Every structure is written in C-alpha cells, then in structure tokens.
C-alpha cells in the first residue's frame, strides 16, 4: 500500500461519511448506500487509478439516481 492509495482512501472515506450521514438524516437509501460503498471500497481496491475511478463513480451516483 502506498501513500497515494492511503490519501485517496481518506478522501473518498470522508465523502462517504458525509453521504452516509446525509442519507440517514434524510431517510434516503441511495446516498446512504453510496456512502457505505465509499467508506468500504478503499479496503478492497489498492490500485490508485482504479480507486479514483470507482470513487468518482460512487460519489456521482446520488446525483444521477434519486429514489
């Protein structure tokens, strides 16, 4: 694990925490599940390029899907 993976994991984990708290307060499933995904996927993905791509997709997901 290198420094870039750790930093990107911290960035996406922080965004995920914000989405999770927002989704829980608004009782909305999409931001809450996206937040959980953003917090957990850096533990699985170690390639920094894939980390950024998947993180960007998960971060943009609540903007395009609303339930």
C-alpha positions as CSV (number, residue, x, y, z in Angstrom):
1,X,0.0,0.0,0.0
2,X,1.4,3.3,-1.0
3,X,0.8,6.9,0.1
4,X,-1.5,7.8,-2.8
5,X,-3.8,4.9,-2.0
6,X,-4.0,6.0,1.6
7,X,-4.7,9.6,0.7
8,X,-7.4,8.7,-1.9
9,X,-8.9,6.3,0.6
10,X,-9.1,9.1,3.2
11,X,-10.7,11.5,0.7
12,X,-13.3,9.0,-0.5
13,X,-13.9,7.7,3.0
14,X,-14.6,11.3,4.2
15,X,-17.0,11.9,1.3
16,X,-18.7,8.6,2.1
17,X,-19.2,9.5,5.7
18,X,-20.8,12.8,4.6
19,X,-23.1,10.9,2.2
20,X,-24.0,8.3,4.9
21,X,-24.9,10.9,7.5
22,X,-26.9,12.9,4.9
23,X,-28.8,9.8,3.7
24,X,-29.5,8.7,7.3
25,X,-30.9,12.1,8.3
26,X,-33.0,12.4,5.1
27,X,-34.0,8.7,5.2
28,X,-32.8,8.3,1.6
29,X,-31.3,4.9,0.6
30,X,-29.2,6.0,-2.4
31,X,-26.8,8.5,-0.6
32,X,-26.6,6.2,2.5
33,X,-25.6,3.1,0.4
34,X,-23.3,5.2,-1.7
35,X,-21.7,6.4,1.5
36,X,-21.2,2.9,2.8
37,X,-19.7,1.9,-0.5
38,X,-17.3,4.9,-0.5
39,X,-16.2,4.0,3.0
40,X,-15.6,0.3,2.3
41,X,-14.2,0.0,-1.2
42,X,-10.7,1.5,-0.4
43,X,-10.1,-1.6,1.7
44,X,-10.6,-3.8,-1.3
45,X,-9.1,-1.7,-4.2
46,X,-5.4,-1.0,-3.9
47,X,-4.6,0.4,-7.4
48,X,-4.7,4.2,-7.2
49,X,-6.1,4.7,-10.7
50,X,-9.0,2.2,-10.1
51,X,-9.5,3.8,-6.6
52,X,-10.1,7.2,-8.2
53,X,-12.3,5.9,-11.0
54,X,-14.6,3.8,-8.7
55,X,-14.6,6.5,-6.1
56,X,-15.7,9.1,-8.6
57,X,-18.5,6.9,-9.9
58,X,-19.7,6.1,-6.4
59,X,-19.6,9.8,-5.4
60,X,-21.6,10.8,-8.5
61,X,-24.2,8.1,-8.1
62,X,-26.5,10.0,-5.8
63,X,-26.7,12.9,-8.3
64,X,-28.0,10.7,-11.1
65,X,-30.2,8.2,-9.1
66,X,-32.9,9.5,-6.8
67,X,-35.4,7.3,-5.2
